[in-house]
Amino acid sequence: MPIRVSLKAIHQTKWHEYALRFVLGGAVTVLTGLIAKEFGPVVGGLFLAFPAILQSTVAQNERHESERKGPDGQDGRAQGTQAAGVDAFGTMLGSAGLAAFAALVWRFLPTHGPLVVLTAATVAWIAVSVIVWWSCRRWVHAVNESFREHPPAAAHSGRGRRARS
Protein backbone atom coordinates (compact mmCIF):
# COMPACT_ATOMS: atom_id res chain seq x y z
CA MET A 1 0.00 0.00 0.00
CA PRO A 2 1.67 3.26 -1.09
CA ILE A 3 2.09 6.19 1.28
CA ARG A 4 -0.19 9.03 0.32
CA VAL A 5 -1.73 12.12 1.85
CA SER A 6 -5.49 12.47 1.63
CA LEU A 7 -7.06 15.70 2.81
CA LYS A 8 -10.49 14.07 2.36
CA ALA A 9 -9.79 12.10 5.54
CA ILE A 10 -9.99 15.33 7.54
CA HIS A 11 -13.56 15.87 6.37
CA GLN A 12 -14.50 12.20 6.89
CA THR A 13 -13.50 12.30 10.55
CA LYS A 14 -16.36 13.43 12.75
CA TRP A 15 -15.94 15.77 15.71
CA HIS A 16 -16.67 13.02 18.25
CA GLU A 17 -13.82 10.93 16.79
CA TYR A 18 -11.40 13.79 17.43
CA ALA A 19 -12.89 14.22 20.91
CA LEU A 20 -12.36 10.52 21.66
CA ARG A 21 -8.70 10.77 20.66
CA PHE A 22 -8.27 13.90 22.77
CA VAL A 23 -9.90 12.30 25.83
CA LEU A 24 -7.87 9.07 25.49
CA GLY A 25 -4.62 10.99 25.08
CA GLY A 26 -5.43 13.21 28.05
CA ALA A 27 -6.43 10.24 30.22
CA VAL A 28 -3.18 8.42 29.51
CA THR A 29 -1.20 11.60 30.22
CA VAL A 30 -2.93 12.05 33.59
CA LEU A 31 -2.48 8.37 34.44
CA THR A 32 1.21 8.60 33.52
CA GLY A 33 1.61 11.64 35.77
CA LEU A 34 -0.01 9.80 38.68
CA ILE A 35 2.20 6.75 38.13
CA ALA A 36 5.30 8.97 37.95
CA LYS A 37 4.29 10.75 41.15
CA GLU A 38 3.81 7.44 42.98
CA PHE A 39 6.67 5.35 41.56
CA GLY A 40 9.12 7.91 40.15
CA PRO A 41 9.89 9.32 36.72
CA VAL A 42 11.63 6.21 35.35
CA VAL A 43 8.53 4.05 35.86
CA GLY A 44 6.24 6.88 34.75
CA GLY A 45 8.31 7.37 31.62
CA LEU A 46 7.64 3.80 30.56
CA PHE A 47 3.96 4.66 30.31
CA LEU A 48 4.61 7.71 28.12
CA ALA A 49 5.24 5.28 25.26
CA PHE A 50 1.70 3.86 25.58
CA PRO A 51 -0.08 4.40 22.25
CA ALA A 52 -2.95 6.38 23.76
CA ILE A 53 -4.80 7.13 20.56
CA LEU A 54 -3.63 4.21 18.42
CA GLN A 55 -6.58 1.98 19.32
CA SER A 56 -9.23 4.54 18.44
CA THR A 57 -7.38 5.65 15.31
CA VAL A 58 -6.99 2.11 13.98
CA ALA A 59 -10.62 1.27 14.75
CA GLN A 60 -11.87 4.47 13.10
CA ASN A 61 -9.71 3.98 10.01
CA GLU A 62 -10.96 0.39 9.72
CA ARG A 63 -14.56 1.57 9.95
CA HIS A 64 -14.07 4.38 7.40
CA GLU A 65 -12.43 2.01 4.90
CA SER A 66 -15.07 -0.67 5.51
CA GLU A 67 -17.85 1.81 4.71
CA ARG A 68 -16.42 2.35 1.24
CA LYS A 69 -17.33 -0.03 -1.49
CA GLY A 70 -14.68 -2.54 -2.45
CA PRO A 71 -13.80 -3.59 -5.99
CA ASP A 72 -16.82 -4.64 -8.08
CA GLY A 73 -19.25 -3.08 -5.58
CA GLN A 74 -18.43 -5.51 -2.76
CA ASP A 75 -18.39 -4.34 0.82
CA GLY A 76 -15.07 -2.95 2.00
CA ARG A 77 -14.48 -5.10 5.09
CA ALA A 78 -11.30 -6.63 3.68
CA GLN A 79 -10.01 -3.17 2.75
CA GLY A 80 -10.84 -1.91 6.25
CA THR A 81 -8.97 -4.75 7.89
CA GLN A 82 -5.98 -4.19 5.61
CA ALA A 83 -5.96 -0.45 6.33
CA ALA A 84 -6.04 -1.10 10.10
CA GLY A 85 -3.17 -3.56 9.76
CA VAL A 86 -1.11 -1.11 7.73
CA ASP A 87 -1.70 1.61 10.35
CA ALA A 88 -0.61 -0.71 13.15
CA PHE A 89 2.45 -1.83 11.17
CA GLY A 90 3.45 1.79 10.53
CA THR A 91 3.12 2.49 14.23
CA MET A 92 5.44 -0.40 14.97
CA LEU A 93 8.02 0.97 12.52
CA GLY A 94 7.78 4.42 14.10
CA SER A 95 8.31 2.84 17.51
CA ALA A 96 11.84 1.89 16.48
CA GLY A 97 12.57 5.58 15.96
CA LEU A 98 10.93 6.40 19.28
CA ALA A 99 13.19 3.87 21.00
CA ALA A 100 16.27 5.54 19.46
CA PHE A 101 14.99 8.95 20.62
CA ALA A 102 14.39 7.69 24.17
CA ALA A 103 17.77 5.94 24.37
CA LEU A 104 19.67 9.07 23.34
CA VAL A 105 17.74 11.33 25.72
CA TRP A 106 18.12 8.87 28.60
CA ARG A 107 21.85 8.45 28.00
CA PHE A 108 22.96 12.00 27.18
CA LEU A 109 20.52 14.44 28.81
CA PRO A 110 22.21 14.24 32.25
CA THR A 111 25.59 15.22 30.78
CA HIS A 112 24.75 17.50 27.83
CA GLY A 113 22.48 20.48 27.21
CA PRO A 114 18.82 19.77 26.48
CA LEU A 115 18.83 21.64 23.16
CA VAL A 116 21.72 19.55 21.78
CA VAL A 117 20.32 16.26 23.09
CA LEU A 118 16.75 16.86 21.93
CA THR A 119 17.93 17.97 18.50
CA ALA A 120 20.18 14.92 18.10
CA ALA A 121 17.45 12.61 19.41
CA THR A 122 14.90 14.06 16.97
CA VAL A 123 17.29 13.57 14.05
CA ALA A 124 17.92 10.00 15.23
CA TRP A 125 14.17 9.35 15.51
CA ILE A 126 13.58 10.53 11.94
CA ALA A 127 16.61 8.66 10.56
CA VAL A 128 15.82 5.37 12.30
CA SER A 129 12.14 5.53 11.33
CA VAL A 130 12.96 6.21 7.68
CA ILE A 131 15.67 3.51 7.57
CA VAL A 132 13.36 0.91 9.15
CA TRP A 133 10.50 1.87 6.80
CA TRP A 134 12.78 1.78 3.74
CA SER A 135 14.28 -1.56 4.81
CA CYS A 136 10.83 -3.13 5.28
CA ARG A 137 9.69 -1.73 1.96
CA ARG A 138 12.73 -3.22 0.19
CA TRP A 139 12.23 -6.55 1.97
CA VAL A 140 8.54 -6.75 0.99
CA HIS A 141 9.44 -5.85 -2.60
CA ALA A 142 12.12 -8.57 -2.66
CA VAL A 143 9.70 -11.16 -1.27
CA ASN A 144 7.05 -10.21 -3.84
CA GLU A 145 9.58 -10.45 -6.67
CA SER A 146 10.73 -13.84 -5.40
CA PHE A 147 7.15 -15.14 -5.44
CA ARG A 148 6.65 -13.82 -8.96
CA GLU A 149 9.80 -15.52 -10.21
CA HIS A 150 9.35 -18.74 -8.20
CA PRO A 151 5.71 -19.30 -7.26
CA PRO A 152 5.03 -21.93 -4.60
CA ALA A 153 4.75 -25.45 -6.06
CA ALA A 154 1.13 -25.88 -4.93
CA ALA A 155 0.09 -22.85 -6.97
CA HIS A 156 0.79 -24.53 -10.32
CA SER A 157 1.07 -28.26 -9.62
CA GLY A 158 -2.59 -28.92 -8.99
CA ARG A 159 -1.90 -30.03 -5.41
CA GLY A 160 -3.15 -26.85 -3.78
CA ARG A 161 -6.78 -26.29 -2.91
CA ARG A 162 -9.11 -28.59 -4.69
CA ALA A 163 -12.20 -27.21 -6.33
CA ARG A 164 -15.41 -28.54 -4.89
CA SER A 165 -17.65 -30.30 -7.31
VENUR-V513976 format. One record per run of one state. SS is the DSSP state (helix for helix, strand for strand, loop for the rest). FROM is the first residue (numbers start at 0). LEN is the number of residues. Records with the same first field share a line. If there is no record, write none. Layout:
SS->FROM-LEN / FROM-LEN
//
This chain:
loop->0-7 / 12-2 / 39-1 / 48-5 / 67-1 / 69-1 / 73-1 / 75-1 / 108-5 / 149-3 / 157-8
helix->7-5 / 14-25 / 40-8 / 53-14 / 70-3 / 76-32 / 113-36 / 152-5
strand->68-1 / 74-1
//
